[in-house]
């Protein structure tokens, strides 16, 4: 059984980050850029709370479930 994949919308670009929202579950992927050894990393947010993880969290397709 495979899980539903995120369907990322258009990137919104800011000086030191980009944001994309999943059309299926409203999760926001934030790509951050800074100088130094960290350089670039992704953060994931849902309902204004950061999801701490080492890989992209699964899509729960909550918006598609509500529309059905």
Phi, psi and omega in degrees: 000127180258152180272160177292134179271151175295148173239093186285136177280192181296145177285137171255121187259134175235168183305318183238017178199164170232153178229139174225139179249137177286128181290334184274327187227002179069008175293144178249128176259122180247119175262118183252145179230132175216161175284160177103187186295330180292317175064282185219139174205161178253144172236152179235134184229144172214134180053042178063018176240134179285138176259113180277121184202165177258345178222170180298124178295154180293150176276131179259001175051038183297328179290322178292326179293323180289321182289336184284000000 
